[in-house]
Amino acid sequence: MFTHRRSSPATLRLLLLLYFLGLVLPQPTANLSTTWAASSIASVSFGNGSPVDSVKPIILRGNDVPTFACGFVRVQSGTGYLFAISIVYTNASQIDQTDTAFPEVVWAANRNYPMVNPTLELTSEGDLVLKDAGGTVAWSTDTSGKSVIGLNLTDSGNLVLFDANNAPVWQSFDHPTDSLVLGQKLSIGQKLVPSVSETNWTAQSLLSLSMTSTGLFPQMDTDPPQAYFPVRLYFPNTSNDSNYIEFINGTLALFTNSTRNGSVPINIPPASLFMRLEYDGHLRAYEFDRDKYQWTVAADLLGPDYGDCGYPTVCGQYGICTSNGQCTCPDSNGGTAYFKQINDRYPNLGCYEEVPLSCNNSQFQSLLELGDLAYFTYGTDPQSTPDLANVTKVNCKEACAKNCSCKAAFFHQSPNIPSDSGSCYLLSEVFSLMNLEEVKNSTGYIKVQNISNVLPNSPGVSGTPDSKNRGKTNRLALILGSSLGSVFALIIVIGAIKVFSRKREVVNEDEEDHLDQIPGMPMRFTYNSLKVITEEFSKKLGEGGFGSVFEGTLKDGSKVAVKCLDGLGHIKKSFLAEVADFGLSKLIDRDKSQVVTNMRGTPGYLAPEWLSATITEKVDVYSFGVVVLEIVSARKIFDDSQDAENTYLVGAFRRKAEEGRFDRNGELEFGSLPFIFRSSTEHLEADMDIE
């Protein structure tokens, strides 16, 4: 019990004024109807390496180390504040801003909800309320109407709301977070919960250090819980409040029925000032090293004989911790890898299943056998109770295979028992596994979902004939599946090509039909149509340049002349009579010999007469000759792939003609195609009707 002397309002106002002026420490007590705004309190900041960015103290208690500060704490710059209690180092009645003696937070009210510019109020009804900048209540002690008259921070760091009899109505010691300080109790039903990480102080959802009627259990809070390095104790069947452990002078004292009854068998260095359950599951005791002027780890209090491998999160889910401290994933079975590391660069993050387990497809599951493998639940606790006792390996495997919630089974055989029976442990969740020399005669069976959904021959295990046959079956299924997939893919590709080609043909036909709709365009005929019109080219009218001319009759009775080119065997029979854009030239009467018009057409196909603007019918013949020249030479009029002097087809043709590269029959070797060169004079002077 502690004493408390009430201060007059005038004295409190003076003390607060002096505090804000930085002349005195904040007082360790406060009365009702008092409000503290984080934005109005001076901040003490700390440098790199500190777990705390800054502290805004409301109440201080003590001098030197330990001094407890109750106020607003910010973990990182730019983040929200926590209402917290921390151990600080003070010098000359002020928090010392050093580069080594950093604050250590041992309790926080809103660890899951840091806030910007929070406000703390001790209301007139006796409730301690934490609000955000908008006035929304984020946390409270829920003590309105419970006769609270004030607030006090004790020498041991306990924040207390007390009544007129100085009795605590509410105290922070009854609501531990992740730490115990000297003088603090942990009663049955209470527990410590670590933060997510060193910089994220949000409470974890699985790890805890729980005080139960049967002992102190660091554990994973699964269903059922999975304990590691438990400390088994015996408490009589009395009130939970009267059975507890208390951190006193370097020991965890054991109290039964409020009477000290020995100590918990954990060695704690005498200079330790607090202990913390940390994010990795370790329970570490801390002391202040006055020579180095900093906090140091005095001891790791749980399971020193097994090292880090005895902790459930050291290698993450399904990760295997080996004797050399490395983390690996379970081995493959028959060439099939069922697990992969979450991050190859950080193997301690654990492994994930290639195919998640599914109760709906339990017929496609098997058990992956891993020899010399143990689990922390029984590996660190010889007194742990198995799910099945005095059973064989086969019984253990079958029990897991038939239980949908079972994700792994471990069979442990005592070295003192010569029979084949042993203890079987069934797990609904799988965390880090152990492969240690200290743990013998233990085999793990990890349930996996078959990747190929092939029925296993049995609940099977790798290394047995069943598992080998299953591995061959899986590989065969994979090969067949891959082959069939390739065939189907090839069929789809071929079909897509055919569809695309057909679409192109349709587009080309549509384009051809579209040309026929343009007014003024000349009529076009296929080779087969021309055979019908000319009655198989039976009526020859005469011969012109490069071929013979035949008479034909259209459906409307109109007479036409059809010229059939000779000596061009490489031209397909489906060749369509082409007329280039020289067909845009004007038609003239038979009694006229020239016409003046604007130049139009495609460069390269235009006759030289266009330059003089005096146009005759010969310009069309010139353009037609260019088209024929393109056909027989199998190249375009302009071809950038040729050298500079051969880029223009007509120029190349003229140059070779001037070089006299003709034989006596007028044959010109041009490229790879020989063709007959005739004098263009008779062609240009020919009758328009024939041309």
C-alpha positions, 0 to 999 in steps of 0.5 A, a space after each residue: 500500500 502507498 500513501 498519497 497527499 493531495 495537492 491544492 489546485 493552486 499548487 498543481 497549477 504552479 507545478 504544471 506551469 513550471 513543468 511546461 517551462 522545463 524547470 521541474 519534473 512532472 509530478 507522479 500524481 494527478 487529480 480528476 478533471 486533468 487533460 494532457 494533449 500530446 501536442 502541448 508537451 515537450 518532446 525528448 528525442 533519441 538518435 539512431 539505434 533507439 527503439 523509441 524515437 521520442 518521449 513526451 512525459 506526463 508523469 515521472 517517478 524515480 531518479 537515475 535507473 530505473 526511472 519510470 516515465 508515463 506519457 506519449 511514446 513514438 516508435 518511429 518518426 512520422 508515426 503515431 503515439 502510444 500512451 505507454 510506460 517506459 524505463 528512462 535514465 534521468 540526470 539532474 531531474 531530466 530525461 537524459 538524451 543520450 546515444 546509448 541509454 535509450 528508453 525501454 517501453 514496458 507497457 502500452 495502452 494502445 499498442 495496436 492503435 498508435 495515434 497522431 496528436 492524442 489526448 489523455 484525460 482523467 475525467 471528473 467521473 474517474 475514468 482515464 480516457 485516451 482519445 485521438 485528434 478527432 475526439 474518438 475514444 481509443 482506450 479507457 480504464 472503464 472506471 467511471 463511477 468507481 470512486 476514483 479520486 486520483 492517479 499515481 505512478 509507483 516506484 515500480 512503474 505501476 500506473 494506479 487509479 486509486 480511491 479515497 482509501 488509497 486502494 487501487 481501483 485499476 492498475 497497469 500491472 493487472 493488464 500486462 503487455 509483453 514485459 514484467 518489471 521488478 515487483 510485477 505479478 503474473 496471475 493464473 489466466 494472465 499472459 504476455 503477448 509479444 510484438 510483431 517485430 522490433 519496429 512494429 509493436 502491434 500484438 502478435 496473434 499466436 505467441 504468448 507466455 501464459 500462466 495456467 493452473 498447471 504451469 508457465 507455458 510459452 506457447 503457440 495459441 492454436 487449438 489445442 495450444 502448442 507449448 515449447 519449453 514449458 515450466 510445469 507447476 502445481 497450484 492448489 485449487 484456490 482463487 486464481 488471484 491468490 496463485 501467481 508468480 512475481 518477479 522479485 530480486 532476480 527470481 520468479 517467486 511462486 505464490 500459492 494461496 498468497 503465500 510464497 512457496 519457492 521459486 520457478 526453476 528459471 535462472 535470472 541474473 540478480 541485476 535484471 530489471 525487467 524481462 520481455 517476451 519478444 517477437 521471436 518467442 524468446 523470453 529475455 531478461 535485461 539489465 542496465 550496464 553502467 560501464 557501457 551506459 546501455 541496456 544489455 541482455 542479461 539472459 535468455 531464460 527459456 531452453 538454453 540446451 536446444 538453442 534457437 531450434 527449439 523455438 516454434 518460429 525460428 524457421 517459419 511454418 514447415 521449415 526445418 531447423 538443423 544442428 548448424 542453425 540452417 533452415 530448409 524445406 522438407 525434401 522432395 518425394 520421388 522427384 516431386 517437391 511439395 514445399 518451397 521457401 517463401 523467400 530464397 534470400 530469407 529461409 527463416 521465413 518458412 516454406 509454403 505448400 505447392 498445393 494446399 491441403 483440401 479436405 474435399 480432396 483427401 483421397 489425393 493426399 499422402 504422408 511424406 516421411 522425414 526421418 530423424 525429425 522432431 517437433 518442439 511440443 515433445 522435443 522440449 518437453 519430455 512430460 508432454 502427453 501424446 495424442 496416441 500412446 503405445 501405438 506403431 508407426 502404421 497406427 500413427 500414420 493411419 490416424 493422421 490420414 483419416 483425420 482431416 484436421 491433421 497436417 502432420 504426425 510425429 512418431 517418437 519411440 523411447 530408447 528404453 522400450 525395445 518393442 515397435 510401439 511408441 508415442 504419436 503426436 498429431 498436429 493441426 498446425 505445423 510450425 518449425 521442425 527440428 533436426 537435432 542430434 539431441 532428439 533421437 528415435 523420432 520420425 515425422 510424417 507431413 501430409 501433402 496434397 498430391 500435385 497430379 491428384 493421383 490416388 496414393 496406394 496407401 497413406 504411404 511414406 517416401 522410401 517405401 515401395 508404395 511411395 516409389 510406385 506412387 512417384 512413378 505414377 505421378 511422373 507418368 501422369 505428368 508426362 502424359 498430361 504434358 504430351 496431351 497438353 502439347 498436342 491440344 496446343 498444336 491443334 489450337 495453333 493450327 486452327 488459329 492459323 487457318 482461321 486467320 488465313 481464311 479471314 485474310 482471304 475474305 478480307 482480300 475478296 472484300 477488297 476486290 469486290 469493293 474496287 468493283 463498286 468504285 465508279 469509273 473503274 474498268 471491268 476486271 475478269 478472271 482467267 476462267 472468265 476470259 476463256 468463256 468470253 473468248 470461247 477458249 481464245 478461238 478467234 485470233 484478231 492479230 498480234 501486238 507487243 508481247 502477245 496475241 489478241 483475241 475476240 470476245 463477247 460479253 454477256 450483254 453482247 458487247 464485243 471486246 478484244 482480249 490480249 494474251 501475253 506469251 512467254 511468261 510461264 511463271 505467271 499463274 493462270 489465275 492472273 488477273 488483268 491488272 491496270 495500274 493507276 495510269 487507268 485514271 487517265 482520260 479517254 479521248 475520241 478516236 479523231 483526237 491525238 492529244 489532250 491537256 490534263 493535270 498530272 496524276 498517278 504514282 511516281 515511277 509509272 508516269 510516262 515522261 510526257 507528263 513533264 511537258 503537260 502534252 499527253 497522248 494515249 502513249 502514256 498509258 502504254 508506258 505505264 502498262 509497260 512498267 507493270 509488265 516489266 515488274 511482272 517479268 523481272 519479279 520486283 517492284 519499280 522501286 526496290 531499296 534492297 538493291 544497290 543505288 544504281 539498280 534501285 529504279 527498275 526502268 533505269 536499270 533496264 535502260 542502262 543494260 539496254 544501252 550497254 548492248 546486253 542483247 543478243 541478235 534475237 533481242 533477248 536480254 538477260 535481266 536478273 534471273 529472268 530472260 525476256 524478249 525485248 521488242 522495239 517499243 515503237 510499234 507498240 506505242 504507235 499501235 491502234 488504240 482499239 488493239 492496245 
